[in-house]
Amino acid sequence: MSAPIGEISIVENCTKDEFLTNLYPKRKPVILRGLDIGPCKDKWTVDYLSSKGGNKEVKLHVAPCAQMDFIHKNFAYRSLPFDEFIQRASQDVKAGYFFQKDERYYLRSLGDDPRKSVADIREQFPEIADDLKIPEFFDQEKFFSSVFRIGSAGVQLWTHYDVMDNILIQVKGRKRAVLYAPSDALYMHLNGDKSEVLDIDNPDFTKYPDFLKARRYECYLEPGDVLFIPALWFHNIIALEFSVAVNVFWKHLDNSCYDNKDTYGNKDPLAAGRAFQILDRALKTLDELPEEYCDFYARRLVARIQNKSFLNS
């Protein structure tokens, strides 16, 4: 058994006007190839990044295996000087290690104070920020964050969605990206914003039967490629090689829709959060009724929600 496969388009030398007019309104992922992302593609070698980043301390994920699981936390948070981290991350067998010689590393850069400030490569890594040219496909006042991502070969991140539009700028190394549409949310076996299906290539359909219905969109990113990931699209990323990339997020909704204390950009829009709270209260209220009544009216609530879905109309 296998899930249906969808196609992700590749557009060469895309202009801002073409993106905003022809691609962006479709709300589908697309690979933008041949864009000018600056000299980073050639300059960002391990030695160059090591020398520029210096001994600035960074917090990273360390795991004994390639598949990282955010729900069950099969990794540990550790800190290293940046220059030592990037040397270790680029090695298959580590000269120095925390747990074992073939452990995997993943860096998701943070703001200077993660509780109050967002990740911005211009702020946290000013020595190399000018090497990167971010495609200007969104209004600058909508900018939210630019996240520096570095991972060992083989690192696979859990499937999740983001609430903002973003572009993944692949600078060094190749990646595979597997995406699922927001309309398939009911098939993703969600735990918050993350899917419980860790091994998407060999899923346990006995445990996750609905996952078989989710349409899989798969693509491969080469150095220099830019992947547009619309908000709410689920994505699972695996680094086929030692990988360096930058994610750029922007607020495509009105600012009032977002929680202004959300420095990671992963909290649901405020209206959605309120809706979840109201639903939780409604379900708790139904507990006052006998079981058969509770079941009946819960089903009626489900029917109302299904009728509300614009995608089912």
ABEGO torsion letter per residue (X at the ends): XBBBBBBBBBBBGBBAAAAAAAAAAAGBBBBBBGBBAEAAAAABBAAAAAAAAEABBBBBBBBABABBBAAAGABBBBBBBAAAAAAAAABABBABBAABAABBBBBBBBBABAAABBBBAAAABAAAAAABBBBBABBAAABABBBBBBBBBGBBBBBBBBABBBBBBBABEBBBBBBBBAAAAAAAGBBEABBABABAABBBAAABAAAAABBBBBBBBBBGBBBBBBBGBBBBBBBABBBBBBBBBBBABBAAABBAABAAGABBBAAAAAAAAAAAAAAAAAAABBAAAAAAAAAAAAAAAAAABAAAX
